[in-house]
Amino acid sequence: MVVNNKVETLAFDLEAGHGPGAKAVADSGARQQQQRQAAPAGMVQVELHKVSAPERRTTAGALGQRLAEIFFPDDPLHQFKNQSLARKLVLALQYFFPIFHWGSNYSLRLLRSDAVAGLTIASLAIPQGISYAKLANLPPIIGLYSSFVPPLIYALLGSSRDLAVGPVSIASLVMGSMLREAVVPEQQPILYLQLAFTATFFAGVFQASLGFLRLGFIVDFLSKATLTGFMGGAAVIVSLQQLKGLLGIVHFTTHMGFVDVMASVVRRHSEWQWQTIVMGVAFLAILLGTRQISARNPRLFWVSAAAPLTSVIASTVISYLCRGHGISIIGDLPRGVNPPSMNMLVFSGSYVALAVKTGIMTGILSLTEGIAVGRTFASINNYNVDGNKEMMAIGVMNMAGSCASCYVTTGSFSRSAVNYSAGCRTAVSNIVMASAVLVTLLFLMPLFHYTPNVILSAIIITAVAGLIDVRGAAKLWKVDKLDFCACVSAFLGVLLVSVQVGLSIAVGISLFKILLQVTRPNTVVMGLVPGTQSYRSMAQYREAVRVPPFLVVGVESAIYFANSTYLVERIMRYLREEEERAAKANLCGVRCIVLDMSAVTAIDTSGLDALAEMKRVLDKRGIDLVLANPVGSVTERMYNSVVGDTFGSDRIFFSVAEAVAAAPYKAQP
């Protein structure tokens, strides 16, 4: 089979000699004339094209281009091209501090919108901050500290206009459960606080490093399916943990598993307080009801946004009037701004490894949530969010927060949704929210003395209820059964064992799925779609037909050392099945295998050696092996390797149709 620029023919559905290019066929030489005469009636002319390798590049140039594609796919330096030095300095300042980009055009009209949004999310952030700190086994005041400093830093460094920053439920739960395994906060409160701040610092270092080194794709190893299961399981565990507050139980289990929690609830039934139960159920119903009202009518977003703070105020008044009747309260909260905590960071000792592990785990989860929320609202408002810049902003925010008595914070979906609905226009809404928290810290802390713990439990349950995505799980079952299994596995891991095990299962399943797709890539037998020159999967296109004596196989993955042996075995199995089918139908056997490589994005030396070895095996059986439509990088490697010598340019074709047309034996429709 020789590649040339002459016109050759392939028989299918058109009348002989009446297709386009018939005259060129007649003049194409003796070999082409013989093929035309040997072909059956009904021909489609196929012009052959030479497959060319890309232009040669130096090793340094090729490596530089590849690294640029990996780490700088968005070309962040494009804006600096052809700019003066002064303009480059201004652009650099705006790049690292986005507030200087939009701040120059800020107006009073924007401030009015941001002020309304900031005050609205502050009404949600204050009770949530206190509640989430409790979820992390931290003093309630730490939640308010974490709602003050981090939003200010994010307003300077963040690129999202809609992200509302503060503590979040999942990161709080993971931090609380991981640290509690080694340190009991009731017995060693100072050490526990030190580890929480240290874990927050390491979380920030990890996040900022990913952004600076442009390694944000690491976070993507947590697939949406596993996150759906993990978040759902964590939400159930968080809600079950709040039974302690809802029922008024004093001595509650420190374990997070479903069985342990329910056993503790039953065993401690003598500690149940009816006053606490009545108040908790009533306010929980109110909070869930307001949530439904806002969900059904988005214009009434303020109903669910104001409900937590309103419930805190109302429950505090009730608790004050009914003091002494067995309702547990928060107690005294210190007044004042965040005290420095740099001296509480621990970088030596037996607990450092725990702090690092906790920091990485919470850092990954908070990054995943924060970036996903930011991108969601950016797509709604038609602007771009730089994921790597967001990682650096969130990382620096947590590093600075760990030195100011704050624990892990990120963008919260519930607060960001309220922020968007309230009409925020820029990150100034975070500054307004932080200002409202500051006023609370300075002047309003005594008012929270009689706030009952049960209302915090009700707020937490309401907040995490939205994380249980039943519809999303049902959609996974409908679309991808493997994703659904991953979702259920992560859910059950969190629910029945622990949050850490559930997270490990989520990461493990995500990696397993990647390995499965790499080591067992999809391959298809392809047939000709009548009336065209296109070869498509016969499983997808029922009308596609085989073209004996050719076997066309499509490989839909890169060919690496991890899957090259599997691909050879799978192709040989296709060959055996095709020969068995031909024998039963009294047809001629396979004389040529055409490997469609249009979907093979890359190939390594193991893959090249596997192709060369498979060709040698097939040559001994009198079967040709030709390649069709390799992409540029694959073609370049082929011509520079043993495959180029083994196959030669006359066995690498522009398309499957040209490979079939160039064969010295006729195709049988």
C-alpha positions in Angstrom: 0.0 0.0 0.0 1.6 3.2 -1.1 0.5 6.7 -0.2 0.3 9.1 -3.2 -1.7 12.0 -4.4 -3.6 10.1 -7.1 -7.2 9.2 -6.9 -8.1 5.7 -5.9 -11.5 4.1 -5.5 -13.6 2.4 -2.9 -16.9 0.6 -3.7 -20.1 1.5 -1.9 -23.4 3.0 -2.9 -22.8 5.2 -6.0 -23.0 3.9 -9.5 -19.6 3.0 -11.1 -17.9 5.9 -12.8 -20.5 8.5 -11.9 -18.9 9.8 -8.6 -16.8 13.0 -8.5 -13.3 12.5 -9.7 -14.1 9.6 -12.1 -11.9 11.1 -14.8 -8.9 11.4 -12.4 -9.4 7.7 -11.6 -9.2 6.8 -15.2 -5.9 8.7 -15.6 -4.3 7.6 -12.4 -2.1 4.8 -13.8 -2.1 1.1 -14.1 -2.4 0.3 -10.4 -5.4 2.6 -9.9 -7.0 1.2 -13.1 -6.6 -2.3 -11.9 -8.2 -1.4 -8.5 -11.1 0.3 -10.3 -11.7 -2.7 -12.4 -11.5 -5.1 -9.5 -13.8 -3.0 -7.3 -17.5 -3.9 -7.2 -20.1 -1.6 -8.6 -21.0 1.6 -6.8 -17.8 3.6 -6.1 -16.9 6.6 -4.0 -13.6 8.3 -5.0 -11.1 8.8 -2.2 -8.1 11.0 -2.7 -5.1 10.0 -0.7 -3.1 12.5 1.3 0.3 12.1 2.9 0.4 12.2 6.7 3.0 14.7 7.8 4.8 15.1 11.1 4.7 18.5 12.8 7.5 20.9 12.2 10.6 19.8 14.2 11.3 21.6 17.4 14.3 21.7 19.7 14.1 19.7 22.9 14.1 22.9 25.0 11.3 24.4 22.8 9.1 21.3 23.0 9.6 21.0 26.7 8.9 24.7 27.2 5.7 24.5 25.2 4.5 21.5 27.0 5.2 23.0 30.5 3.4 26.2 29.4 0.3 24.1 28.3 0.3 22.3 31.7 0.9 25.2 34.1 -0.2 28.2 32.1 -3.2 27.1 29.9 -4.8 30.5 30.3 -1.7 32.5 29.4 -1.8 34.9 32.3 1.0 37.0 31.0 -0.8 37.8 27.7 -2.0 41.2 29.1 1.6 42.3 29.7 2.6 42.1 26.0 3.4 45.3 24.2 2.9 47.4 27.3 5.1 50.1 28.7 7.0 49.5 32.0 4.6 51.8 34.0 1.6 50.0 32.5 3.1 46.6 33.3 3.5 47.7 37.0 -0.1 48.8 37.1 -1.3 45.6 35.6 0.8 43.5 38.0 -0.7 45.4 40.9 -4.2 44.8 39.6 -3.4 41.1 38.9 -2.2 40.3 42.5 -4.7 42.8 44.1 -7.9 42.7 42.1 -9.4 45.4 44.3 -7.2 48.0 42.4 -8.8 46.7 39.1 -12.4 47.4 40.0 -11.8 49.9 42.8 -10.9 52.7 40.3 -14.4 52.6 38.9 -16.2 52.2 42.2 -19.2 54.5 42.8 -21.8 55.4 45.4 -24.4 53.5 43.5 -22.3 50.3 43.8 -21.7 51.0 47.5 -25.4 51.2 48.2 -25.9 47.7 46.6 -22.9 46.3 48.4 -24.0 47.7 51.8 -27.4 46.1 51.6 -25.8 42.8 50.6 -23.1 43.0 53.3 -25.6 43.7 56.1 -27.8 40.9 54.8 -25.1 38.3 54.8 -23.9 39.6 58.2 -27.2 38.7 59.7 -26.5 35.1 58.5 -22.8 35.1 59.1 -23.0 36.0 62.8 -25.2 33.1 64.0 -23.6 30.7 61.5 -20.1 31.7 62.7 -21.0 30.9 66.3 -22.6 27.6 65.3 -19.8 26.4 63.0 -17.2 27.1 65.7 -19.2 24.8 68.0 -19.2 22.2 65.3 -15.4 22.3 65.2 -15.3 22.0 69.0 -14.0 25.5 69.3 -15.2 28.4 71.5 -18.1 30.2 69.8 -16.1 33.5 69.7 -13.6 31.9 67.3 -16.4 31.7 64.7 -17.0 35.4 65.0 -13.2 36.1 64.8 -13.2 34.0 61.6 -16.0 36.1 60.1 -14.0 39.3 60.6 -10.4 39.1 59.4 -10.6 36.6 56.5 -13.3 38.6 54.6 -11.2 41.7 54.7 -8.2 39.9 53.3 -10.3 38.2 50.6 -11.7 41.6 49.5 -8.1 42.6 48.7 -6.9 39.4 47.0 -10.0 37.6 45.7 -11.3 37.8 42.1 -14.9 36.8 42.8 -17.5 39.5 43.2 -20.1 37.3 44.8 -18.2 35.0 47.2 -19.1 35.5 50.8 -16.2 34.3 53.0 -16.4 32.7 56.5 -16.5 29.4 58.3 -18.2 26.5 56.6 -19.8 23.4 57.9 -17.9 20.6 56.2 -14.4 22.0 57.0 -15.5 22.7 60.6 -16.8 19.1 60.9 -13.6 17.5 59.4 -11.3 19.7 61.6 -13.3 18.9 64.7 -13.4 15.2 64.1 -9.8 14.8 63.1 -8.4 16.8 66.0 -10.7 15.3 68.6 -9.3 11.8 67.9 -6.0 12.9 69.5 -7.0 15.7 71.8 -10.2 16.1 73.9 -11.1 19.8 73.8 -12.9 19.7 77.2 -9.7 18.3 78.8 -7.0 20.2 76.9 -8.6 23.3 75.5 -5.4 25.3 75.0 -3.6 22.5 73.1 -6.7 21.9 71.0 -6.9 25.6 70.1 -3.2 25.6 69.2 -3.7 22.6 66.9 -6.7 24.2 65.3 -4.7 27.4 64.5 -1.7 25.4 63.3 -3.9 23.2 61.1 -5.4 26.4 59.6 -1.9 27.8 58.9 -0.9 24.6 57.1 -4.2 24.6 55.2 -3.3 28.1 54.0 0.2 27.2 53.1 -1.1 24.2 51.1 -3.7 26.3 49.3 -1.4 29.2 48.5 1.3 26.8 47.2 -1.2 25.1 44.9 -2.1 28.5 43.5 1.4 29.8 43.2 2.8 26.7 41.6 -0.4 26.5 39.4 -1.2 23.0 40.6 -4.9 23.5 41.1 -5.7 20.5 39.0 -4.8 18.4 42.1 -8.0 19.5 43.7 -9.9 18.1 40.7 -9.1 14.6 41.9 -12.2 14.8 44.0 -14.9 14.1 41.4 -18.4 15.6 41.7 -19.9 12.1 42.3 -17.7 11.4 45.3 -18.2 14.9 46.7 -21.9 14.5 46.4 -21.7 11.3 48.5 -19.2 12.7 50.9 -21.2 16.0 51.5 -24.4 14.1 51.9 -22.9 11.7 54.5 -21.2 14.6 56.3 -24.5 16.5 56.4 -26.3 13.5 58.0 -23.5 13.1 60.5 -23.5 16.8 61.3 -27.3 16.7 61.8 -27.1 13.7 64.1 -24.4 15.3 66.2 -26.8 18.2 66.8 -29.2 15.8 68.6 -27.1 16.6 71.6 -28.2 20.2 71.5 -31.8 19.5 70.3 -32.4 17.0 73.1 -30.5 18.7 75.8 -28.1 15.8 76.4 -25.1 16.6 78.5 -23.0 13.4 78.2 -22.8 12.6 74.5 -20.5 10.3 72.5 -17.4 11.8 70.9 -17.6 9.3 68.0 -19.0 10.4 64.7 -20.4 7.1 63.3 -24.1 6.7 62.8 -24.4 3.7 65.1 -22.4 5.3 67.9 -24.4 8.5 67.8 -27.8 6.8 67.8 -26.7 4.4 70.5 -25.7 7.4 72.6 -29.0 9.1 72.0 -30.9 6.0 73.2 -28.7 5.4 76.2 -28.9 9.0 77.4 -32.7 9.3 77.1 -32.8 10.1 80.8 -31.0 13.4 80.1 -33.5 14.6 77.5 -35.0 18.0 78.4 -38.5 18.6 77.2 -38.1 22.4 77.3 -35.1 22.2 75.0 -36.9 19.8 72.7 -39.9 22.0 72.3 -37.8 25.1 71.6 -35.5 23.2 69.2 -38.2 21.6 67.2 -40.2 24.9 67.0 -37.2 26.9 65.7 -36.1 24.2 63.4 -39.5 24.1 61.8 -39.4 27.9 61.4 -35.9 27.9 59.9 -36.8 25.0 57.5 -40.0 26.7 56.6 -38.3 30.1 55.7 -35.8 28.1 53.6 -38.7 26.7 51.6 -40.3 30.1 51.2 -37.1 31.6 49.7 -36.5 28.5 47.5 -40.0 28.8 46.0 -39.8 32.6 45.6 -36.2 33.9 45.0 -37.4 37.5 45.5 -38.1 36.6 49.2 -34.4 35.6 49.7 -34.3 37.9 52.7 -36.8 35.7 54.6 -34.3 32.8 54.9 -31.3 35.1 55.2 -32.8 37.0 58.2 -34.3 33.9 59.9 -31.2 32.7 61.7 -30.4 36.0 63.4 -34.1 36.6 64.1 -34.3 33.1 65.7 -31.2 33.8 67.8 -32.7 37.0 69.1 -36.1 35.4 69.8 -34.6 32.4 71.4 -32.3 34.5 73.5 -35.3 36.5 74.8 -37.2 33.3 75.6 -34.1 31.8 77.3 -33.7 34.9 79.4 -37.4 34.9 80.5 -37.2 31.1 81.2 -33.7 31.2 82.8 -33.3 28.4 85.4 -35.6 26.0 83.6 -32.9 23.6 82.2 -32.1 25.3 78.9 -28.4 25.2 78.2 -26.9 28.6 77.1 -23.7 29.8 75.5 -22.6 31.9 78.5 -20.1 34.8 78.5 -18.3 35.7 75.3 -15.3 37.9 75.4 -15.7 41.4 74.0 -13.1 42.9 71.6 -11.3 42.3 68.3 -9.3 39.3 67.4 -6.3 38.7 69.7 -3.0 37.7 68.0 -2.4 34.0 67.9 0.9 33.6 66.2 2.5 32.5 69.5 0.0 29.6 69.6 1.2 28.0 66.3 3.0 24.7 67.0 5.7 23.6 64.6 7.4 20.9 66.8 6.3 18.0 68.9 4.2 14.9 68.5 1.1 16.7 67.2 2.6 18.5 64.3 1.9 15.6 61.9 -1.8 15.6 63.0 -2.0 19.4 62.4 -0.4 19.0 58.9 -2.8 16.2 57.9 -5.8 18.1 59.2 -4.7 21.2 57.4 -4.3 19.4 54.1 -7.7 17.7 54.4 -9.6 20.8 55.4 -7.6 22.8 52.8 -8.7 20.5 50.0 -12.3 20.6 51.0 -12.5 24.3 51.6 -10.7 25.0 48.2 -13.1 22.7 46.4 -16.1 24.4 47.9 -14.8 28.0 47.6 -13.7 27.7 43.9 -16.8 25.8 42.9 -19.0 28.5 44.5 -17.0 31.3 42.9 -17.1 29.8 39.5 -20.8 29.1 39.7 -21.8 32.7 40.4 -19.1 34.0 37.9 -20.8 32.0 35.2 -24.2 33.5 36.1 -22.9 37.0 36.0 -20.7 36.4 32.9 -17.2 37.1 34.3 -14.1 35.0 34.8 -12.6 33.7 38.1 -9.0 32.7 38.0 -8.8 29.4 40.0 -5.1 29.8 40.8 -5.5 33.3 42.0 -8.4 32.2 44.1 -6.3 29.5 45.7 -3.6 32.0 46.5 -6.2 34.4 48.0 -7.9 31.7 50.1 -4.4 30.4 51.2 -3.1 33.8 52.2 -6.4 34.5 54.0 -6.1 31.3 56.1 -2.4 31.9 56.8 -3.2 35.4 58.1 -6.3 34.2 59.9 -4.3 31.6 61.8 -2.3 34.4 63.3 -5.4 36.3 64.2 -7.4 33.6 66.2 -9.2 32.3 63.1 -9.7 28.8 61.9 -10.2 27.5 58.3 -12.5 29.7 56.2 -13.6 29.7 52.6 -16.4 30.8 50.4 -19.8 29.6 51.7 -22.5 28.6 49.2 -25.4 29.6 51.5 -23.9 33.0 52.3 -22.8 33.6 48.7 -26.2 32.7 47.4 -27.7 35.3 49.8 -25.0 37.8 48.8 -25.9 37.4 45.1 -29.6 37.6 45.8 -29.2 40.7 47.9 -27.6 42.5 44.9 -23.9 42.6 45.7 -21.8 44.1 43.0 -18.2 43.8 44.3 -16.2 42.3 47.1 -17.0 45.4 49.2 -20.0 43.4 50.5 -17.4 41.3 52.4 -16.0 44.5 53.9 -19.4 45.6 55.0 -20.1 42.2 56.5 -16.8 42.3 58.4 -17.6 45.8 59.7 -20.9 44.5 61.0 -19.1 41.6 62.8 -16.6 44.1 64.2 -19.5 46.2 65.7 -20.9 43.0 67.2 -17.5 42.0 68.7 -17.0 45.5 70.2 -20.4 46.2 71.6 -23.0 43.4 71.3 -21.3 40.4 72.8 -23.0 40.6 76.2 -26.4 40.2 74.4 -25.4 36.6 73.4 -25.0 35.4 77.0 -28.4 33.8 77.2 -28.4 32.5 73.6 -29.4 28.8 74.0 -27.2 26.1 72.5 -30.3 24.5 71.0 -30.8 27.3 68.5 -27.2 26.8 67.3 -28.0 23.2 66.6 -31.1 24.1 64.7 -29.2 26.6 62.6 -26.5 24.0 61.8 -29.1 21.4 60.7 -30.9 24.0 58.5 -27.6 25.0 56.9 -26.4 21.4 56.1 -29.8 20.2 54.9 -29.1 21.5 51.5 -25.9 19.4 51.2 -28.0 16.2 50.9 -28.5 16.1 47.1 -30.9 13.3 46.5 -31.7 14.5 43.0 -28.0 14.6 42.1 -27.5 11.0 43.3 -30.6 9.9 41.2 -29.1 11.7 38.2 -25.8 9.8 38.7 -27.7 6.5 38.7 -29.3 7.4 35.4 -26.2 8.7 33.7 -23.2 6.7 35.1 -23.6 3.7 37.4 -19.9 3.8 38.4 -20.2 7.4 39.5 -23.3 6.4 41.5 -21.4 3.6 43.2 -18.6 6.0 44.1 -21.2 8.4 45.5 -22.9 5.7 47.7 -19.5 4.4 48.9 -18.4 7.8 50.0 -21.7 8.4 51.7 -21.7 5.1 53.6 -18.0 5.5 54.5 -18.8 8.8 56.2 -22.1 7.6 57.7 -21.0 4.2 59.1 -17.3 4.7 59.9 -15.9 8.2 60.1 -15.5 11.5 58.2 -11.9 10.7 57.6 -12.6 7.3 56.2 -15.4 8.7 54.0 -13.0 11.3 52.7 -10.3 8.7 52.1 -12.9 6.5 50.2 -13.9 9.5 48.1 -10.3 10.3 47.1 -9.5 6.6 46.6 -12.5 6.0 44.4 -11.7 9.1 42.3 -8.2 7.9 41.8 -9.4 4.3 41.1 -11.7 5.7 38.4 -8.9 7.6 36.8 -6.7 4.5 36.9 -9.5 2.4 35.5 -10.0 4.7 32.6 -6.3 4.9 31.9 -5.5 1.2 32.2 -8.7 0.0 30.5 -9.5 2.5 27.7 -12.5 2.2 25.5 -12.0 0.5 22.1 -14.7 0.1 19.4 -15.2 -1.9 16.2 -16.0 0.7 13.5 -18.0 0.4 10.3 -18.8 2.5 7.3 -21.9 4.7 7.5 -23.7 4.2 4.2 -23.6 7.2 1.8 -20.5 8.7 3.5 -16.8 8.0 3.8 -17.0 8.1 7.6 -16.3 5.2 9.9 -18.1 5.2 13.2 -18.7 2.9 16.1 -21.0 0.1 15.1 -22.4 0.0 18.7 -23.4 3.6 18.4 -24.5 3.7 14.7 -26.7 0.8 14.0 -26.6 1.6 10.2 -22.8 1.3 10.0 -21.6 -1.8 8.1 -18.5 -3.9 8.1 -16.2 -3.7 5.1 -14.5 -7.2 4.7 -11.7 -8.1 4.6 -10.9 -5.1 6.8 -11.3 -4.9 10.6 -11.4 -1.2 11.7 -10.7 -0.7 15.4 -10.9 2.7 17.1 -8.9 3.5 20.2 -10.4 6.2 22.4 -7.6 7.0 24.7 -3.9 7.8 24.9 -1.6 4.8 24.7 0.7 4.4 27.7 2.7 1.8 29.4 -0.3 1.2 31.7 -2.7 0.2 28.9 -0.6 -0.9 25.9 -0.7 -4.6 26.8 -4.4 -4.4 27.3 -5.0 -2.7 24.0 -3.0 -5.4 22.1 -4.9 -8.1 23.8 -8.3 -6.4 23.1 -7.4 -5.9 19.4 -6.4 -9.5 19.0 -9.7 -10.5 20.6 -11.5 -8.4 18.1 -9.6 -10.2 15.4 -10.5 -13.6 16.7 -14.2 -12.7 17.0 -14.2 -11.2 13.5 -12.6 -14.3 12.0 -15.1 -16.6 13.8 -18.0 -14.5 12.5 -16.6 -14.6 8.9 -16.1 -18.3 9.1 -19.8 -18.9 10.1 -21.0 -16.6 7.3 -18.6 -18.2 4.7 -16.9 -14.8 4.1 -13.3 -14.1 3.6 -11.2 -13.7 6.7 -9.6 -10.5 7.9 -6.7 -9.4 5.7 -6.1 -5.9 7.2 -6.6 -4.3 10.5 -7.0 -0.5 10.4 -6.3 1.2 13.7 -8.1 4.5 13.9 -6.0 6.8 16.1 -7.9 10.0 15.8 -8.8 9.9 19.5 -5.2 8.8 20.7 -4.0 12.1 22.2 -0.6 10.8 23.3 1.7 7.8 23.1 4.8 6.8 25.0 7.6 4.4 24.2 5.8 1.4 25.6 2.8 2.1 23.4 5.1 2.5 20.3 6.9 -0.8 21.1 3.5 -2.5 21.6 2.3 -1.3 18.1 5.6 -2.5 16.5 5.4 -5.9 18.2 1.7 -6.4 17.3 2.6 -5.6 13.6 5.3 -8.3 13.7 2.9 -10.9 15.1 0.2 -10.0 12.5 2.8 -10.1 9.6 3.5 -13.7 10.5 -0.2 -14.4 10.1 -0.4 -12.7 6.8 -2.5 -9.8 8.1 -1.6 -6.1 7.5 -1.7 -3.5 10.3 -2.1 0.1 9.2 -2.7 3.3 11.2 -5.1 6.0 10.4 -5.4 9.7 11.3 -2.8 10.0 14.1 -2.6 13.5 15.7 0.5 15.6 15.4 2.3 14.7 18.6 1.7 11.0 18.0 2.8 11.2 14.4 6.0 12.9 15.5 6.9 10.2 18.0 6.1 7.5 15.5 8.4 8.9 12.9 11.2 9.3 15.5 10.8 5.7 16.8 10.8 2.1 15.8 7.2 2.4 14.6 8.4 4.7 11.8 10.8 2.1 10.6 8.4 -0.8 11.1 5.4 0.7 9.4 6.9 3.2 7.0 5.0 6.2 5.6 3.0 3.9 3.3 1.2 2.3 6.3 0.1 5.5 8.1 -2.9 7.1 6.5 -4.8 10.4 6.6 -8.1 8.7 7.4 -9.7 5.2 7.6 -11.3 5.7 4.2 -8.0 6.3 2.6 -6.4 3.3 4.3 -9.2 1.1 2.9 -8.9 2.7 -0.5 -5.2 2.2 -0.7 -5.3 -1.5 0.0 -4.2 -3.8 -2.9 -7.3 -6.0 -2.4 -10.8 -4.9 -2.8 -13.3 -4.1 -0.1 -16.5 -6.1 -0.1 -19.6 -4.2 1.0 
